[in-house]
Amino acid sequence: MNTRPPCSASEAWPQFLHGRPVLVYPRATGLAEEGWTSVFELPDTPVPSRQWFAVLEDIEFLLVQRPGGRHWFAGPLQSTREWRRAARSFRSVLQLTGPFTSPGEFAASAAAGEVRAVTVPFVLVGRLW
């Protein structure tokens, strides 16, 4: 299971990619067989993977399941109202990862084509605002 949170209070990870809400996971592993692709290969309207699933409970606890039902991430998520509205509207989020450990390294990884993405079905439950 990924133990690094998708974002940190002290760091400014991107919240959106082409208007779609994103979750950023630094240095995730085991991507090849789980539907990840280059962000440059994403279609204009990405289709959510049926193998992944994400739930945000009471606007603060995120659970992401990977193929096979194993947990990819389970823990707190700091999100804005705008982000939650976009996630609810699209019913999916883009998960991003690559060889970066900080927001400063993210842009360089993206420019080099090293950022990978998977579109994940997403639901909000409980207290939403």
Chimera marker file (.cmm) of the C-alpha trace (Angstrom):
<marker_set name="trace">
<marker id="1" x="0.000" y="0.000" z="0.000" r="1" g="1" b="0" radius="0.5"/>
<marker id="2" x="1.201" y="3.509" z="-0.783" r="1" g="1" b="0" radius="0.5"/>
<marker id="3" x="2.089" y="5.215" z="2.500" r="1" g="1" b="0" radius="0.5"/>
<marker id="4" x="2.861" y="8.701" z="1.200" r="1" g="1" b="0" radius="0.5"/>
<marker id="5" x="-0.220" y="10.977" z="1.244" r="1" g="1" b="0" radius="0.5"/>
<marker id="6" x="-1.428" y="12.258" z="-2.123" r="1" g="1" b="0" radius="0.5"/>
<marker id="7" x="-0.773" y="15.803" z="-0.910" r="1" g="1" b="0" radius="0.5"/>
<marker id="8" x="0.687" y="17.580" z="2.070" r="1" g="1" b="0" radius="0.5"/>
<marker id="9" x="-0.407" y="20.722" z="3.883" r="1" g="1" b="0" radius="0.5"/>
<marker id="10" x="3.021" y="22.296" z="3.385" r="1" g="1" b="0" radius="0.5"/>
<marker id="11" x="3.312" y="21.465" z="-0.333" r="1" g="1" b="0" radius="0.5"/>
<marker id="12" x="1.425" y="22.771" z="-3.347" r="1" g="1" b="0" radius="0.5"/>
<marker id="13" x="0.701" y="19.805" z="-5.590" r="1" g="1" b="0" radius="0.5"/>
<marker id="14" x="-1.438" y="20.459" z="-8.657" r="1" g="1" b="0" radius="0.5"/>
<marker id="15" x="-5.167" y="20.060" z="-7.962" r="1" g="1" b="0" radius="0.5"/>
<marker id="16" x="-6.332" y="19.920" z="-11.592" r="1" g="1" b="0" radius="0.5"/>
<marker id="17" x="-5.087" y="18.707" z="-14.969" r="1" g="1" b="0" radius="0.5"/>
<marker id="18" x="-7.084" y="20.032" z="-17.926" r="1" g="1" b="0" radius="0.5"/>
<marker id="19" x="-9.905" y="20.872" z="-15.517" r="1" g="1" b="0" radius="0.5"/>
<marker id="20" x="-10.036" y="17.378" z="-14.011" r="1" g="1" b="0" radius="0.5"/>
<marker id="21" x="-9.320" y="16.807" z="-10.301" r="1" g="1" b="0" radius="0.5"/>
<marker id="22" x="-6.058" y="14.985" z="-9.592" r="1" g="1" b="0" radius="0.5"/>
<marker id="23" x="-4.419" y="13.075" z="-6.748" r="1" g="1" b="0" radius="0.5"/>
<marker id="24" x="-0.617" y="13.124" z="-6.793" r="1" g="1" b="0" radius="0.5"/>
<marker id="25" x="1.419" y="10.238" z="-5.379" r="1" g="1" b="0" radius="0.5"/>
<marker id="26" x="5.212" y="10.732" z="-5.338" r="1" g="1" b="0" radius="0.5"/>
<marker id="27" x="7.327" y="7.751" z="-6.393" r="1" g="1" b="0" radius="0.5"/>
<marker id="28" x="4.572" y="5.126" z="-6.588" r="1" g="1" b="0" radius="0.5"/>
<marker id="29" x="5.614" y="1.655" z="-7.741" r="1" g="1" b="0" radius="0.5"/>
<marker id="30" x="3.984" y="-1.338" z="-9.423" r="1" g="1" b="0" radius="0.5"/>
<marker id="31" x="2.328" y="0.589" z="-12.223" r="1" g="1" b="0" radius="0.5"/>
<marker id="32" x="2.794" y="-1.467" z="-15.375" r="1" g="1" b="0" radius="0.5"/>
<marker id="33" x="-0.051" y="-3.952" z="-14.958" r="1" g="1" b="0" radius="0.5"/>
<marker id="34" x="-2.542" y="-1.648" z="-13.265" r="1" g="1" b="0" radius="0.5"/>
<marker id="35" x="-3.700" y="0.606" z="-16.096" r="1" g="1" b="0" radius="0.5"/>
<marker id="36" x="-1.258" y="3.518" z="-15.761" r="1" g="1" b="0" radius="0.5"/>
<marker id="37" x="-0.311" y="5.452" z="-18.896" r="1" g="1" b="0" radius="0.5"/>
<marker id="38" x="1.706" y="8.521" z="-19.795" r="1" g="1" b="0" radius="0.5"/>
<marker id="39" x="-0.154" y="11.788" z="-19.187" r="1" g="1" b="0" radius="0.5"/>
<marker id="40" x="0.645" y="12.590" z="-22.829" r="1" g="1" b="0" radius="0.5"/>
<marker id="41" x="-1.384" y="9.529" z="-23.901" r="1" g="1" b="0" radius="0.5"/>
<marker id="42" x="-4.532" y="10.437" z="-21.952" r="1" g="1" b="0" radius="0.5"/>
<marker id="43" x="-7.561" y="11.034" z="-24.175" r="1" g="1" b="0" radius="0.5"/>
<marker id="44" x="-9.472" y="14.317" z="-23.863" r="1" g="1" b="0" radius="0.5"/>
<marker id="45" x="-12.158" y="12.440" z="-21.964" r="1" g="1" b="0" radius="0.5"/>
<marker id="46" x="-10.397" y="9.702" z="-19.975" r="1" g="1" b="0" radius="0.5"/>
<marker id="47" x="-12.474" y="6.621" z="-19.238" r="1" g="1" b="0" radius="0.5"/>
<marker id="48" x="-12.276" y="5.538" z="-15.593" r="1" g="1" b="0" radius="0.5"/>
<marker id="49" x="-10.586" y="2.194" z="-15.009" r="1" g="1" b="0" radius="0.5"/>
<marker id="50" x="-12.980" y="-0.483" z="-13.802" r="1" g="1" b="0" radius="0.5"/>
<marker id="51" x="-10.155" y="-2.008" z="-11.784" r="1" g="1" b="0" radius="0.5"/>
<marker id="52" x="-9.653" y="1.010" z="-9.490" r="1" g="1" b="0" radius="0.5"/>
<marker id="53" x="-12.036" y="2.721" z="-7.069" r="1" g="1" b="0" radius="0.5"/>
<marker id="54" x="-11.817" y="5.735" z="-4.739" r="1" g="1" b="0" radius="0.5"/>
<marker id="55" x="-14.111" y="6.935" z="-1.944" r="1" g="1" b="0" radius="0.5"/>
<marker id="56" x="-13.836" y="10.200" z="-0.010" r="1" g="1" b="0" radius="0.5"/>
<marker id="57" x="-15.662" y="9.905" z="3.318" r="1" g="1" b="0" radius="0.5"/>
<marker id="58" x="-16.763" y="12.985" z="5.269" r="1" g="1" b="0" radius="0.5"/>
<marker id="59" x="-14.505" y="15.203" z="3.071" r="1" g="1" b="0" radius="0.5"/>
<marker id="60" x="-11.341" y="14.120" z="4.851" r="1" g="1" b="0" radius="0.5"/>
<marker id="61" x="-10.688" y="10.357" z="4.649" r="1" g="1" b="0" radius="0.5"/>
<marker id="62" x="-9.663" y="8.928" z="1.286" r="1" g="1" b="0" radius="0.5"/>
<marker id="63" x="-9.690" y="5.225" z="0.440" r="1" g="1" b="0" radius="0.5"/>
<marker id="64" x="-8.305" y="4.138" z="-2.932" r="1" g="1" b="0" radius="0.5"/>
<marker id="65" x="-8.464" y="0.494" z="-3.979" r="1" g="1" b="0" radius="0.5"/>
<marker id="66" x="-6.250" y="-0.911" z="-6.691" r="1" g="1" b="0" radius="0.5"/>
<marker id="67" x="-6.940" y="-3.903" z="-8.938" r="1" g="1" b="0" radius="0.5"/>
<marker id="68" x="-7.697" y="-6.986" z="-6.890" r="1" g="1" b="0" radius="0.5"/>
<marker id="69" x="-9.265" y="-4.928" z="-4.081" r="1" g="1" b="0" radius="0.5"/>
<marker id="70" x="-5.981" y="-4.143" z="-2.347" r="1" g="1" b="0" radius="0.5"/>
<marker id="71" x="-5.634" y="-0.714" z="-0.787" r="1" g="1" b="0" radius="0.5"/>
<marker id="72" x="-3.482" y="1.754" z="-2.712" r="1" g="1" b="0" radius="0.5"/>
<marker id="73" x="-4.018" y="4.549" z="-0.200" r="1" g="1" b="0" radius="0.5"/>
<marker id="74" x="-6.050" y="4.929" z="2.992" r="1" g="1" b="0" radius="0.5"/>
<marker id="75" x="-5.709" y="8.125" z="4.968" r="1" g="1" b="0" radius="0.5"/>
<marker id="76" x="-6.438" y="11.818" z="5.278" r="1" g="1" b="0" radius="0.5"/>
<marker id="77" x="-6.928" y="14.062" z="2.252" r="1" g="1" b="0" radius="0.5"/>
<marker id="78" x="-6.963" y="17.829" z="2.359" r="1" g="1" b="0" radius="0.5"/>
<marker id="79" x="-9.165" y="18.978" z="-0.493" r="1" g="1" b="0" radius="0.5"/>
<marker id="80" x="-10.830" y="22.202" z="-1.511" r="1" g="1" b="0" radius="0.5"/>
<marker id="81" x="-14.543" y="22.611" z="-2.146" r="1" g="1" b="0" radius="0.5"/>
<marker id="82" x="-13.699" y="23.289" z="-5.812" r="1" g="1" b="0" radius="0.5"/>
<marker id="83" x="-11.774" y="19.990" z="-6.036" r="1" g="1" b="0" radius="0.5"/>
<marker id="84" x="-14.612" y="18.008" z="-4.415" r="1" g="1" b="0" radius="0.5"/>
<marker id="85" x="-17.181" y="19.586" z="-6.727" r="1" g="1" b="0" radius="0.5"/>
<marker id="86" x="-15.093" y="18.683" z="-9.779" r="1" g="1" b="0" radius="0.5"/>
<marker id="87" x="-14.602" y="15.110" z="-8.522" r="1" g="1" b="0" radius="0.5"/>
<marker id="88" x="-18.338" y="14.762" z="-7.938" r="1" g="1" b="0" radius="0.5"/>
<marker id="89" x="-19.142" y="16.255" z="-11.350" r="1" g="1" b="0" radius="0.5"/>
<marker id="90" x="-16.711" y="14.030" z="-13.298" r="1" g="1" b="0" radius="0.5"/>
<marker id="91" x="-17.340" y="11.014" z="-11.010" r="1" g="1" b="0" radius="0.5"/>
<marker id="92" x="-13.640" y="10.299" z="-11.371" r="1" g="1" b="0" radius="0.5"/>
<marker id="93" x="-10.192" y="11.621" z="-10.501" r="1" g="1" b="0" radius="0.5"/>
<marker id="94" x="-6.833" y="11.348" z="-12.229" r="1" g="1" b="0" radius="0.5"/>
<marker id="95" x="-4.133" y="9.725" z="-10.133" r="1" g="1" b="0" radius="0.5"/>
<marker id="96" x="-0.661" y="10.954" z="-11.072" r="1" g="1" b="0" radius="0.5"/>
<marker id="97" x="2.745" y="9.619" z="-10.120" r="1" g="1" b="0" radius="0.5"/>
<marker id="98" x="6.319" y="9.722" z="-11.330" r="1" g="1" b="0" radius="0.5"/>
<marker id="99" x="9.956" y="9.977" z="-10.240" r="1" g="1" b="0" radius="0.5"/>
<marker id="100" x="9.447" y="13.082" z="-8.098" r="1" g="1" b="0" radius="0.5"/>
<marker id="101" x="9.307" y="13.687" z="-4.364" r="1" g="1" b="0" radius="0.5"/>
<marker id="102" x="8.259" y="17.349" z="-4.230" r="1" g="1" b="0" radius="0.5"/>
<marker id="103" x="6.105" y="19.818" z="-6.148" r="1" g="1" b="0" radius="0.5"/>
<marker id="104" x="9.291" y="21.438" z="-7.467" r="1" g="1" b="0" radius="0.5"/>
<marker id="105" x="10.317" y="18.174" z="-9.151" r="1" g="1" b="0" radius="0.5"/>
<marker id="106" x="6.825" y="17.514" z="-10.536" r="1" g="1" b="0" radius="0.5"/>
<marker id="107" x="7.066" y="20.056" z="-13.388" r="1" g="1" b="0" radius="0.5"/>
<marker id="108" x="10.426" y="18.699" z="-14.563" r="1" g="1" b="0" radius="0.5"/>
<marker id="109" x="9.111" y="15.115" z="-14.492" r="1" g="1" b="0" radius="0.5"/>
<marker id="110" x="6.027" y="16.155" z="-16.453" r="1" g="1" b="0" radius="0.5"/>
<marker id="111" x="8.114" y="17.995" z="-19.062" r="1" g="1" b="0" radius="0.5"/>
<marker id="112" x="10.313" y="14.898" z="-19.462" r="1" g="1" b="0" radius="0.5"/>
<marker id="113" x="7.242" y="12.689" z="-20.033" r="1" g="1" b="0" radius="0.5"/>
<marker id="114" x="7.802" y="10.730" z="-16.817" r="1" g="1" b="0" radius="0.5"/>
<marker id="115" x="4.437" y="11.377" z="-15.159" r="1" g="1" b="0" radius="0.5"/>
<marker id="116" x="2.016" y="8.429" z="-15.322" r="1" g="1" b="0" radius="0.5"/>
<marker id="117" x="-1.760" y="8.587" z="-14.861" r="1" g="1" b="0" radius="0.5"/>
<marker id="118" x="-4.791" y="6.399" z="-14.287" r="1" g="1" b="0" radius="0.5"/>
<marker id="119" x="-8.401" y="7.608" z="-14.187" r="1" g="1" b="0" radius="0.5"/>
<marker id="120" x="-10.223" y="6.274" z="-11.135" r="1" g="1" b="0" radius="0.5"/>
<marker id="121" x="-13.994" y="6.118" z="-10.477" r="1" g="1" b="0" radius="0.5"/>
<marker id="122" x="-14.726" y="8.350" z="-7.494" r="1" g="1" b="0" radius="0.5"/>
<marker id="123" x="-17.583" y="8.833" z="-5.009" r="1" g="1" b="0" radius="0.5"/>
<marker id="124" x="-18.144" y="11.160" z="-2.075" r="1" g="1" b="0" radius="0.5"/>
<marker id="125" x="-20.025" y="9.835" z="0.951" r="1" g="1" b="0" radius="0.5"/>
<marker id="126" x="-21.094" y="11.325" z="4.270" r="1" g="1" b="0" radius="0.5"/>
<marker id="127" x="-20.563" y="14.983" z="5.127" r="1" g="1" b="0" radius="0.5"/>
<marker id="128" x="-19.637" y="16.567" z="1.792" r="1" g="1" b="0" radius="0.5"/>
<marker id="129" x="-19.045" y="20.209" z="2.594" r="1" g="1" b="0" radius="0.5"/>
<link id1="1" id2="2" r="1" g="1" b="0" radius="0.2"/>
<link id1="2" id2="3" r="1" g="1" b="0" radius="0.2"/>
<link id1="3" id2="4" r="1" g="1" b="0" radius="0.2"/>
<link id1="4" id2="5" r="1" g="1" b="0" radius="0.2"/>
<link id1="5" id2="6" r="1" g="1" b="0" radius="0.2"/>
<link id1="6" id2="7" r="1" g="1" b="0" radius="0.2"/>
<link id1="7" id2="8" r="1" g="1" b="0" radius="0.2"/>
<link id1="8" id2="9" r="1" g="1" b="0" radius="0.2"/>
<link id1="9" id2="10" r="1" g="1" b="0" radius="0.2"/>
<link id1="10" id2="11" r="1" g="1" b="0" radius="0.2"/>
<link id1="11" id2="12" r="1" g="1" b="0" radius="0.2"/>
<link id1="12" id2="13" r="1" g="1" b="0" radius="0.2"/>
<link id1="13" id2="14" r="1" g="1" b="0" radius="0.2"/>
<link id1="14" id2="15" r="1" g="1" b="0" radius="0.2"/>
<link id1="15" id2="16" r="1" g="1" b="0" radius="0.2"/>
<link id1="16" id2="17" r="1" g="1" b="0" radius="0.2"/>
<link id1="17" id2="18" r="1" g="1" b="0" radius="0.2"/>
<link id1="18" id2="19" r="1" g="1" b="0" radius="0.2"/>
<link id1="19" id2="20" r="1" g="1" b="0" radius="0.2"/>
<link id1="20" id2="21" r="1" g="1" b="0" radius="0.2"/>
<link id1="21" id2="22" r="1" g="1" b="0" radius="0.2"/>
<link id1="22" id2="23" r="1" g="1" b="0" radius="0.2"/>
<link id1="23" id2="24" r="1" g="1" b="0" radius="0.2"/>
<link id1="24" id2="25" r="1" g="1" b="0" radius="0.2"/>
<link id1="25" id2="26" r="1" g="1" b="0" radius="0.2"/>
<link id1="26" id2="27" r="1" g="1" b="0" radius="0.2"/>
<link id1="27" id2="28" r="1" g="1" b="0" radius="0.2"/>
<link id1="28" id2="29" r="1" g="1" b="0" radius="0.2"/>
<link id1="29" id2="30" r="1" g="1" b="0" radius="0.2"/>
<link id1="30" id2="31" r="1" g="1" b="0" radius="0.2"/>
<link id1="31" id2="32" r="1" g="1" b="0" radius="0.2"/>
<link id1="32" id2="33" r="1" g="1" b="0" radius="0.2"/>
<link id1="33" id2="34" r="1" g="1" b="0" radius="0.2"/>
<link id1="34" id2="35" r="1" g="1" b="0" radius="0.2"/>
<link id1="35" id2="36" r="1" g="1" b="0" radius="0.2"/>
<link id1="36" id2="37" r="1" g="1" b="0" radius="0.2"/>
<link id1="37" id2="38" r="1" g="1" b="0" radius="0.2"/>
<link id1="38" id2="39" r="1" g="1" b="0" radius="0.2"/>
<link id1="39" id2="40" r="1" g="1" b="0" radius="0.2"/>
<link id1="40" id2="41" r="1" g="1" b="0" radius="0.2"/>
<link id1="41" id2="42" r="1" g="1" b="0" radius="0.2"/>
<link id1="42" id2="43" r="1" g="1" b="0" radius="0.2"/>
<link id1="43" id2="44" r="1" g="1" b="0" radius="0.2"/>
<link id1="44" id2="45" r="1" g="1" b="0" radius="0.2"/>
<link id1="45" id2="46" r="1" g="1" b="0" radius="0.2"/>
<link id1="46" id2="47" r="1" g="1" b="0" radius="0.2"/>
<link id1="47" id2="48" r="1" g="1" b="0" radius="0.2"/>
<link id1="48" id2="49" r="1" g="1" b="0" radius="0.2"/>
<link id1="49" id2="50" r="1" g="1" b="0" radius="0.2"/>
<link id1="50" id2="51" r="1" g="1" b="0" radius="0.2"/>
<link id1="51" id2="52" r="1" g="1" b="0" radius="0.2"/>
<link id1="52" id2="53" r="1" g="1" b="0" radius="0.2"/>
<link id1="53" id2="54" r="1" g="1" b="0" radius="0.2"/>
<link id1="54" id2="55" r="1" g="1" b="0" radius="0.2"/>
<link id1="55" id2="56" r="1" g="1" b="0" radius="0.2"/>
<link id1="56" id2="57" r="1" g="1" b="0" radius="0.2"/>
<link id1="57" id2="58" r="1" g="1" b="0" radius="0.2"/>
<link id1="58" id2="59" r="1" g="1" b="0" radius="0.2"/>
<link id1="59" id2="60" r="1" g="1" b="0" radius="0.2"/>
<link id1="60" id2="61" r="1" g="1" b="0" radius="0.2"/>
<link id1="61" id2="62" r="1" g="1" b="0" radius="0.2"/>
<link id1="62" id2="63" r="1" g="1" b="0" radius="0.2"/>
<link id1="63" id2="64" r="1" g="1" b="0" radius="0.2"/>
<link id1="64" id2="65" r="1" g="1" b="0" radius="0.2"/>
<link id1="65" id2="66" r="1" g="1" b="0" radius="0.2"/>
<link id1="66" id2="67" r="1" g="1" b="0" radius="0.2"/>
<link id1="67" id2="68" r="1" g="1" b="0" radius="0.2"/>
<link id1="68" id2="69" r="1" g="1" b="0" radius="0.2"/>
<link id1="69" id2="70" r="1" g="1" b="0" radius="0.2"/>
<link id1="70" id2="71" r="1" g="1" b="0" radius="0.2"/>
<link id1="71" id2="72" r="1" g="1" b="0" radius="0.2"/>
<link id1="72" id2="73" r="1" g="1" b="0" radius="0.2"/>
<link id1="73" id2="74" r="1" g="1" b="0" radius="0.2"/>
<link id1="74" id2="75" r="1" g="1" b="0" radius="0.2"/>
<link id1="75" id2="76" r="1" g="1" b="0" radius="0.2"/>
<link id1="76" id2="77" r="1" g="1" b="0" radius="0.2"/>
<link id1="77" id2="78" r="1" g="1" b="0" radius="0.2"/>
<link id1="78" id2="79" r="1" g="1" b="0" radius="0.2"/>
<link id1="79" id2="80" r="1" g="1" b="0" radius="0.2"/>
<link id1="80" id2="81" r="1" g="1" b="0" radius="0.2"/>
<link id1="81" id2="82" r="1" g="1" b="0" radius="0.2"/>
<link id1="82" id2="83" r="1" g="1" b="0" radius="0.2"/>
<link id1="83" id2="84" r="1" g="1" b="0" radius="0.2"/>
<link id1="84" id2="85" r="1" g="1" b="0" radius="0.2"/>
<link id1="85" id2="86" r="1" g="1" b="0" radius="0.2"/>
<link id1="86" id2="87" r="1" g="1" b="0" radius="0.2"/>
<link id1="87" id2="88" r="1" g="1" b="0" radius="0.2"/>
<link id1="88" id2="89" r="1" g="1" b="0" radius="0.2"/>
<link id1="89" id2="90" r="1" g="1" b="0" radius="0.2"/>
<link id1="90" id2="91" r="1" g="1" b="0" radius="0.2"/>
<link id1="91" id2="92" r="1" g="1" b="0" radius="0.2"/>
<link id1="92" id2="93" r="1" g="1" b="0" radius="0.2"/>
<link id1="93" id2="94" r="1" g="1" b="0" radius="0.2"/>
<link id1="94" id2="95" r="1" g="1" b="0" radius="0.2"/>
<link id1="95" id2="96" r="1" g="1" b="0" radius="0.2"/>
<link id1="96" id2="97" r="1" g="1" b="0" radius="0.2"/>
<link id1="97" id2="98" r="1" g="1" b="0" radius="0.2"/>
<link id1="98" id2="99" r="1" g="1" b="0" radius="0.2"/>
<link id1="99" id2="100" r="1" g="1" b="0" radius="0.2"/>
<link id1="100" id2="101" r="1" g="1" b="0" radius="0.2"/>
<link id1="101" id2="102" r="1" g="1" b="0" radius="0.2"/>
<link id1="102" id2="103" r="1" g="1" b="0" radius="0.2"/>
<link id1="103" id2="104" r="1" g="1" b="0" radius="0.2"/>
<link id1="104" id2="105" r="1" g="1" b="0" radius="0.2"/>
<link id1="105" id2="106" r="1" g="1" b="0" radius="0.2"/>
<link id1="106" id2="107" r="1" g="1" b="0" radius="0.2"/>
<link id1="107" id2="108" r="1" g="1" b="0" radius="0.2"/>
<link id1="108" id2="109" r="1" g="1" b="0" radius="0.2"/>
<link id1="109" id2="110" r="1" g="1" b="0" radius="0.2"/>
<link id1="110" id2="111" r="1" g="1" b="0" radius="0.2"/>
<link id1="111" id2="112" r="1" g="1" b="0" radius="0.2"/>
<link id1="112" id2="113" r="1" g="1" b="0" radius="0.2"/>
<link id1="113" id2="114" r="1" g="1" b="0" radius="0.2"/>
<link id1="114" id2="115" r="1" g="1" b="0" radius="0.2"/>
<link id1="115" id2="116" r="1" g="1" b="0" radius="0.2"/>
<link id1="116" id2="117" r="1" g="1" b="0" radius="0.2"/>
<link id1="117" id2="118" r="1" g="1" b="0" radius="0.2"/>
<link id1="118" id2="119" r="1" g="1" b="0" radius="0.2"/>
<link id1="119" id2="120" r="1" g="1" b="0" radius="0.2"/>
<link id1="120" id2="121" r="1" g="1" b="0" radius="0.2"/>
<link id1="121" id2="122" r="1" g="1" b="0" radius="0.2"/>
<link id1="122" id2="123" r="1" g="1" b="0" radius="0.2"/>
<link id1="123" id2="124" r="1" g="1" b="0" radius="0.2"/>
<link id1="124" id2="125" r="1" g="1" b="0" radius="0.2"/>
<link id1="125" id2="126" r="1" g="1" b="0" radius="0.2"/>
<link id1="126" id2="127" r="1" g="1" b="0" radius="0.2"/>
<link id1="127" id2="128" r="1" g="1" b="0" radius="0.2"/>
<link id1="128" id2="129" r="1" g="1" b="0" radius="0.2"/>
</marker_set>
